[in-house]
Amino acid sequence: MKSRSRQDAIVRSLRRSEATTIETLSDEVGASRSTILRDLSALRDEGYVIIAEQGRGGGLYLDPSSVQTTARLSVPEVFAVIIGISSMRAAGTLPFAGLADSALAKIEKALPPDKLRDLRRLLDSLYIGPLAPQVNVSNVGEIDGHLLPAFERAFLERLHLTFDYTDAKGAKSKRHVEPQAMLILPPLWYLVAWDPSREDVRHFRMDRISRPEIVEGSVFRRRRIVFDAGVQPVRYA
């Protein structure tokens, strides 16, 4: 049993019983005494109040009001939080931005090294900045309802994406691209992709994309995307 599943089973057992013992938990989850002790220590670090009474007849108790206080977030979940906070900060409309940054820093510190590496790879593909004042946003249209789920999966799993695109002059085309990065200039965001047919990077405004479809089984490689000096990749850790 993996450590997370084992620790969840320990919490369930403690909640069911008024008192239990390390030996009982060891039998229930199929782990050694030393492993159970490490799991109990990890659960306490997460905020669970687990009381151990010493002596004959003693046992382990879980405070009924005890809850987990340390967030267990996946890398994409942390990435999503960073996108939201960074985008609102770029728009200049987010109160308590300093506290949000502090919270994100704590979450990142809690990530194991492999997940932190994965997060930093994603952050290398996230660029956020202020929208130039001369950009006209009065013509921003509605976003295709299928775009967000299709883009999110294609971006995270490195899958090719096809869609219909209408450029600023109204010309329509069918595109087949590799989603490499996001450029967020609130209230606009752009899909930054490698276009194999043009052998170059292209920017696609979100409200000009329609009929997006994922190309299954078409994994691409990440490319280094370089933006103007005023737009920098997001960094927290």
C-alpha positions in Angstrom: 0.0 0.0 0.0 1.4 3.4 -0.9 2.1 5.9 1.9 -0.8 8.2 1.1 -3.3 5.4 0.9 -1.9 3.9 4.1 -2.1 7.2 5.9 -5.7 7.7 4.8 -6.6 4.2 6.1 -5.0 5.1 9.4 -7.1 8.2 9.8 -10.2 6.2 8.9 -9.4 3.6 11.5 -8.7 6.3 14.2 -12.0 8.0 13.4 -13.9 4.7 13.7 -12.4 3.7 17.1 -12.3 5.4 20.4 -8.8 4.0 20.9 -6.5 1.7 19.0 -2.9 0.6 19.1 0.1 0.7 16.8 0.0 -3.1 16.6 -3.7 -3.0 15.5 -3.0 -0.3 12.9 0.0 -2.4 11.7 -2.2 -5.4 11.2 -4.9 -3.4 9.5 -2.8 -1.7 6.9 -0.1 -4.4 6.6 2.9 -2.3 7.6 5.6 -2.5 10.2 5.6 -0.7 13.5 8.3 1.7 12.4 6.3 2.6 9.2 3.2 3.3 11.3 5.2 5.6 13.6 6.5 7.5 10.5 3.0 7.7 9.2 1.6 9.1 12.5 4.4 11.7 12.5 3.5 12.7 9.0 -0.2 13.0 9.8 0.6 15.2 12.9 2.6 17.4 10.6 -0.5 17.8 8.4 -2.5 19.0 11.3 -4.1 15.9 12.7 -4.2 15.8 16.5 -3.2 12.2 17.4 -2.8 11.5 21.2 -0.8 8.6 22.5 -1.5 7.5 26.1 1.4 5.6 27.7 1.2 2.5 29.9 -0.9 -0.6 30.1 -4.3 0.0 28.5 -3.1 3.0 26.7 -3.7 3.6 23.1 -3.9 6.1 20.2 -6.7 8.6 20.0 -7.7 11.1 17.3 -9.2 14.3 18.4 -12.7 14.3 16.8 -12.4 17.9 15.8 -9.0 17.3 14.2 -8.7 18.2 10.5 -6.0 18.3 8.0 -4.5 21.7 7.7 -1.7 21.1 5.1 -3.0 21.2 1.5 -2.4 18.1 -0.7 -2.5 19.6 -4.1 -1.4 18.2 -7.4 1.0 20.0 -9.6 -1.7 21.1 -12.1 -3.8 22.4 -9.1 -0.9 24.5 -7.8 -0.3 25.7 -11.4 -3.9 26.7 -11.7 -3.8 28.7 -8.5 -0.6 30.5 -9.7 -2.3 31.4 -13.0 -5.3 32.9 -11.2 -3.3 34.9 -8.7 -0.8 36.1 -11.3 -3.4 37.1 -13.8 -5.4 39.1 -11.3 -2.2 40.8 -10.1 -1.4 41.8 -13.7 -4.8 43.3 -14.0 -4.2 45.3 -10.8 -7.4 44.2 -9.2 -6.5 41.6 -6.6 -6.5 42.6 -2.9 -4.2 40.7 -0.5 -1.8 39.8 -3.3 1.1 39.7 -0.8 -0.6 37.1 1.4 -1.5 35.0 -1.7 2.1 35.0 -2.7 3.2 33.9 0.8 0.6 31.1 0.7 1.8 29.9 -2.7 5.4 29.9 -1.5 4.5 27.7 1.5 2.6 25.3 -0.8 5.6 25.0 -3.1 7.9 24.4 -0.2 5.7 21.4 0.8 6.0 19.8 -2.7 8.4 16.9 -3.0 11.4 17.6 -5.3 10.0 15.7 -8.3 6.7 17.6 -8.2 8.5 20.9 -7.7 10.5 20.2 -10.9 7.3 19.4 -12.7 5.8 22.7 -11.5 8.8 24.7 -12.6 8.6 23.1 -16.1 5.0 24.3 -16.3 5.9 27.8 -15.1 8.5 28.0 -17.8 5.5 27.9 -20.2 3.5 30.6 -18.4 3.9 34.3 -19.4 1.8 37.0 -17.8 2.0 40.8 -18.3 -0.1 43.9 -18.6 -2.0 44.5 -21.8 -0.7 47.4 -23.8 -3.0 50.4 -23.5 -3.3 50.8 -27.3 -4.9 47.3 -27.7 -8.6 47.5 -28.5 -10.6 45.1 -26.3 -14.0 46.3 -27.4 -14.2 43.6 -30.0 -13.4 40.7 -27.7 -15.9 37.9 -28.4 -17.1 34.9 -26.4 -14.8 31.9 -26.0 -15.8 28.6 -27.5 -17.1 26.4 -24.6 -14.9 23.5 -25.7 -11.7 25.5 -25.8 -10.7 25.5 -22.1 -11.0 21.7 -21.5 -9.4 20.9 -24.8 -6.5 23.3 -24.3 -5.9 22.3 -20.7 -5.5 18.6 -21.6 -3.5 19.3 -24.7 -1.1 21.6 -22.9 -0.6 19.3 -19.8 -0.3 16.0 -21.8 1.6 17.6 -24.7 -1.0 16.6 -27.3 -1.6 18.2 -30.7 -4.6 20.4 -31.1 -6.6 21.3 -34.1 -9.1 24.2 -34.5 -10.6 26.8 -36.8 -9.1 30.2 -36.5 -10.2 33.7 -37.5 -7.4 36.3 -37.6 -7.7 40.0 -37.0 -8.5 40.7 -40.6 -11.3 38.1 -40.6 -9.4 35.4 -42.6 -10.3 31.9 -41.6 -8.0 28.9 -41.5 -7.8 25.3 -40.1 -4.8 25.0 -37.8 -2.9 21.9 -36.4 -0.5 23.0 -33.6 1.5 22.0 -30.6 0.4 24.0 -27.5 3.7 25.2 -26.0 2.8 28.1 -23.7 0.2 30.6 -22.5 0.5 34.3 -22.8 -1.9 36.0 -20.4 -2.5 39.8 -20.9 -5.7 40.4 -18.9 -8.4 40.4 -20.1 -7.0 38.5 -23.1 -5.0 35.3 -23.2 -3.2 33.7 -26.1 -2.4 30.1 -27.0 1.3 30.1 -28.0 2.0 27.1 -30.2 4.4 25.7 -32.6 2.8 25.4 -36.1 4.5 22.6 -38.0 3.1 23.7 -41.3 4.7 27.1 -40.9 7.7 25.8 -39.0 7.4 28.7 -36.5 5.7 29.9 -33.3 2.3 31.4 -33.6 0.0 33.3 -31.2 -3.7 32.5 -31.2 -6.2 34.8 -29.4 -8.6 32.8 -27.3 -11.8 34.3 -28.6 -10.8 33.7 -32.2 -10.5 29.9 -31.8 -13.4 27.6 -32.5 -14.1 23.9 -32.9 -11.0 22.8 -30.9 -10.2 19.1 -31.0 -7.4 17.0 -29.4 -5.4 14.7 -31.6 -5.1 11.6 -29.5 -1.7 9.8 -29.3 0.2 12.7 -30.8 2.7 13.7 -28.2 5.1 16.6 -29.0 8.3 17.9 -27.4 8.5 21.1 -25.4 10.2 24.0 -27.1 11.8 27.1 -25.6 9.5 30.1 -26.3 11.1 33.6 -26.1 8.9 36.6 -25.6 9.6 40.3 -25.5 11.6 41.7 -22.6 8.5 43.1 -20.9 6.8 39.7 -20.6 8.6 37.3 -18.2 7.8 33.7 -17.2 6.1 33.5 -13.8 8.3 32.5 -10.8 7.4 31.7 -7.2 9.8 29.1 -6.0 
